[in-house]
Amino acid sequence: MEAALPVTARKRPAPEEARRADATKKKRARYDYEFDDINEYEMLEEIGKGAFGVVAKARDRRTGETVAVKRIRGGLEADGDNDGAPVASLLPAVVREAGCLAACRGHPGIVQIKTVAAGGDDLYIVMELVPDAATLRSELATRGRPFSEDETRDVMRQLLGAVDKLRATGTIHRDINPDNILVTADGELKLCGFGCVTPARRVGCPEKPVGTLQYCAPEQMFGLRRYGPKVDVWALGCVMAELLTGEPLFTGTTEDDMFTEVVDLRDDFITMGVEAFDGTALDPLSMAGREVLASLLAFDLEDRLTAADALKHRWFTEEEEEVEDVLERPFFAEEEEDPHAAMELKFPGFESPFAAPAA
């Protein structure tokens, strides 16, 4: 199969190529980042597509290791267009994504970054290749039936642990949905698709809604960056409902339609509480499961559980094991920690994009 991300062979550059290379070096030096050489990786085949390019399976020529490589086309360009998007914004986005992944190294519920490489004007995020993995979306489609409550509990335990780790590093994923969750052959789950990651600072800058509409929290749809890690908790509530029913919880295709559906759910919770699930596809869910789901999907932030608090709910602690044993699992977050301290990245050439502002 033809390589999805062709890499030029090493040869003596022609005069014009040499001039372009010099220009690239000058441009790159302005950013003061260090990148690996993408020529150290042999591209094998395309395995996925993202917003700014493709993801390919590749082989590290130095070690023989098989990895996944996400290409960000035009990531080092200073001006011009990339399929209609200003490419000047791509480098900071790559730094944010790489920085977040680097901060989460070692967590089993989050795909692991290897390095960031460059070639020409393109950047490449090199990550672990999860063997024989499928997305949670495709897993739902191929099995042909919803997840049982016990299966859903196991999935949610892993995902909530991963989201709590993100919170501890001071970041928000903003695009958690079944397409961005990998399922390994052993049933382990890993968050991926970090292209929308952002610092968890509460700022008031207007922004276009990001992420996948049907999984966006109500505060995320308002158009102001006045939200925090609980948008990821809301998205997990949507995923939990979809696991149990086999269908997306929300189906609106416009922001207005989505907001109407979200408000209707809020009103049902206000008037009926967890009995709002009666007579729906979620009717068989236990009372404890209903409590967790309703708390993940609480419209008001003060009523929405954090990932850490959700994991302490009796739905997780009483059904399988004692609380002490549950909290020993490696995918649970450690004690409360300072987000900025957690973001001291062990990543060559990168400063944390989430570092605390100078006093």
N, C-alpha and C positions, 0 to 999 in steps of 0.2 A: 504494500500500500504506500502511496506517495506520502512523504512526510508532510505534516500539516504546517510546520513552522520551518521552512527550509533554512539551512545555515550555510553561508557561503564558505567555500573551502579557503584555507589560508594560502595566499599567494602574494607576490610582490604587487602592491597596488599601482594602477596606472596613474599618471599625473593628476587627472581629474579626480580620481578616487582618493588620492593622497590629500588633495586640497579639501575635499569633503571631510575626510577623517580629521584633519587639523581643525576644521571648523567645529566638528562635533566635540573634540577634546576641549576647545576653548569654551564652548557652550556648557559642557558638562562640568568643567572646573568651577564655573560660576555657582553651581549648586553645592559644591563641597561635600559630595557623597562618594562613597567607594562602592563599586559594583564588580561582581565577578564577570568573566567573559562568557557570553552565551555560546561561543564556539567550543567550550569545554563540554557541551551537551549535544548528543546526537538525537535529533528528533525522530520519533518512530511512527506515531499515528495520532490523529486527532481523537480526543475522547470527550470533548464538550465545547460549548460556546458560552461566552460571557458578553457583557455589555460593550467591552472595548476590544475584544479579540477572542481567540480560541484558547482552549486548554489542550495540551498535547502530552502524551506519554513520551518520555525521553530517557536516555541512558547517560549517566555521568561517565565520560570517557576516562576519567582518572581512577574511579573506584569500581565502575561496572554496575553501580546501583541504579535501579529503575526509579524514576521520579515523575512527578507531574509538573508541567511548566505552563504557567498562565502568561500569555503575551499581552502586553499593553502597548498597542501600536501608537507610535508618536509620543511615548511617555517622556522623552527628553527634549522634545521640540519646544521652542519658546514662543512660537506664534503659528498661525495657520489654523486649519480646521482638520478634525478627525471625524469624518462622517457627520459633519454638521455641529460637532461639539468643540468648544474652544480647548485646544490641547494644552494651553498654559496651565490649566487646572489639574492635569493628569498627574504630574510629579507629586504634588502634595497628597493626592489621593493614594498613590502608590506607597508613599512614606507612611501614611496613616494605616493602610492595610498591613504593610510589612511590620510596622511597629507594634500593632495590636497582636498579630500572630506571634511575633517574637516574645512579647510579654506573656503569652499563654503557652509557651513551650513546656512540654512535659505533661500537659493536661490531656488525658485520654479522650475527652469528649470534644476536642477541637483539633482540626487538621493542623499538622505540624509544618512550619516553614523551615526550609533549608537555607536559602540565601536569596538575594536579588541580583540578577545579572543584567547586563546591557549589551546591545548589539546595534550599531547604527544609531538611529533615533528611538529605538524601541527598548522597553524595559520588560523584564521577565521575572515573575515571582516563582521561585522553585520550591515545591512543597513535596511532602511525602506522597507517594502513590498508595492509596488504600486498595489493596488487592481484592478483586471479586466483589467490589462494593456496588450497591445500587442506591439510588435516591429513595427517600422515604415515599415520595410520590409514586415512583415506579413500583415500589414494594406494595403499596396499597392497591395499585392497579392489577398487578399480576396475581396477587393472592385471591382476589375476587370476593373478599368478605372483610368486614371491619375487624379491628383488633378486639380481643376480649378485654375485660376490665383488668385482669392480671397482666396481660401483655402491655396494655396501655400504661399501667402503673410503672412497669419496668422502664419503658421508653421515657416517661415523664421524669422519672428519677434521674436518668442520665442527662436529659436535656436541661432540667432545672440546675443540676450541678454545673453544667457547662456555662449556663447564663450567669450563675452566681460567680463563677470565675471571671467572666467578662466584667461584671460589676466591680469586682475587687481590683481589676486593672484599670478602672476608670474609663471604660469604653462601652458603647452601645452598638449592637450589630445592625439593627434597623431593617433587616430583611430576612428574618427567620420565617421559613415556610418549608413545606415538604421537599421542594426542589433543592434547598440548601442544607439538607440533612442527609448525610451518607449512612447507609446501613451496611456493616461488614457481614461476611459469611457467618461469623460467630454471633451475630445479633447485637454487636456494639454499635453505638451511634457516634457520629462526629459532625459538628457544625462546620460548614464551609461557606463559600460565597460571601467573603468579607468586603466586597467592593463598596458597600454603603456604610462601613464602620465610621464612627465619629467619636470624638471625646465627649464624655458625659457632663460637660459643663452646661449650666443653665444660662444660655444667652438668648437675647431677643431678636436676633437677626432674621428677617424674613427668608424663607426658603421654599422652593418647590417641594411638595411631598415626595419622599423617596421610599423605596421598598416596593413590596407587592401589595396593592391596594386592599385586597381581601384579608390581609393580616396586619394592617396598620391600626394602631391604637387611635382612639378618638382624638387625643391631644396631638398625635402625630399628623393628623389631617388638617389641623388648624392653620398650618403655614408659618408658624413661628417656632424657633428652636427653644421652646420653653418646656422641654420634657427631659426625662432621664431614663435610667435603666428599666423602668417599669413598662416601657413600650415593648421591650423584648418579652416581658412576662405576659402581656396581652397576646402577643403573637403565639406564645406557647399555649395559651388557652384555646386559641383557634385551632392549633395543631391537635391538641387533646380531643377536642370535639370531633375533629375530622377522623382521628384514629378510631373513635368509638362508633361513628356512623358510616364511615367510608365516603362521606361527601363533605365538601367545604362548608363551614358554618355560615359564612356570608357569601353572597353571590353577586352583589352589586358591581357594576362595571364603570360607574362614575362616582365621583366623590359625594355628590348629593344622594345618590341611591345608597351608597355605603353608609353614610351618616344616618339616613333614615332607618336602615336596618339596625344599626348600633343603638340608636335612641329607643327603638322598639324593644330591643333586648333589655336595655336599662329599665324601661317602664315595667316590663314583665317581672324583673327581679324586685322592683320596688313594691309592686302589688301582690306578688305571689311568692317571693323568695325562691328557694330551690324547687318549689313545686311548679315553677315555670317550665321545668323539663317534663312534667307529666304529659302523656299523650303525644310526645315527640319521639324521635329515634333515640333520644337519650333517656327515655323512661326507665330502661333496665338498670341504669347506673345506680350504685349504692348511695346511701345518704352521705357517707363520708366523701365519696367521689364527687357527688354533686356540690358539696361544700367547697372542695378544692377548685372545681371548674368555675363555679360562680365567683370565687374570690380572684381567680386569674383574670376573669372577664369583667371585673367591677369597673364601672364607668368612672367613678370618682377615685382619684389616686390614693386618697387616704384609706379607702376600703380595699384596694388591690394589694394582694400579698406580694412581698418580695420573694425572690426565688428561694432564699435561705429559709424564710418563714414557711413557705409552702412545703418544703422538705420536712419540716417538723410536724406537719399536720398528721392526724391519726390515720389518714388514708395510707400514708407511707409507713408510719411507725408501728401501727397495731396489726396490720394485715400480714406482715412477713417476719419482723424481728423487733427486738427491743431498740429503743432510740440509740443507746450507746453503741450497739453493733452497727447500726446504719451509718452513724456519723464517722465510723472508721473507714468507710469506703473511699478509695482514692479520688473519686470524681466529686467529692464534696469539698466546698470551700473551707479554707482555714478560718481562724478567728477573724473578726472584723479588722481590717487593715486600712491604712491610709492609701487611697487610690494612687496618689502621685508617687509615693514611695514604691508602690508595686510596679510602676511603669519605668523603673530603671532598666532599660533594655540591654540585654547582652547581644547586641547586633552590630557588627563592625560597620563603622561609617555613618550610623544613624543616631541622631539625638531623638529623644522621646518627643513625638508630636503632642503629647499630653502633659508635658512638664508644667508645673505650677508657674504662673506668671510672676515675674520679678516684682518685689515689693516696691 
